Amino acid sequence: MENSRTSTFTAYVTVAFLLISTFVTMVVTESQIVWVPCNPRSKKTDDAGICRNTY
């Protein structure tokens, strides 16, 4: 019975570690993925660099 508890605990720790490491990886790499240029056809930037709609 003790061996079953140990293996269950090990499985829980492994799953928790994988989830935490996946979350940390997503947070660290997200800032490098989301750089989108701010100049589609209907948008212009003002002097401060803020996107403005032009109709």
Rosetta blueprint (number, residue, H / E / L):
1 M L
2 E H
3 N H
4 S H
5 R H
6 T H
7 S H
8 T H
9 F H
10 T H
11 A H
12 Y H
13 V H
14 T H
15 V H
16 A H
17 F H
18 L H
19 L H
20 I H
21 S H
22 T H
23 F H
24 V H
25 T H
26 M H
27 V H
28 V H
29 T H
30 E H
31 S H
32 Q H
33 I H
34 V L
35 W L
36 V L
37 P L
38 C L
39 N L
40 P L
41 R L
42 S L
43 K E
44 K E
45 T E
46 D L
47 D L
48 A L
49 G L
50 I L
51 C E
52 R E
53 N E
54 T L
55 Y L
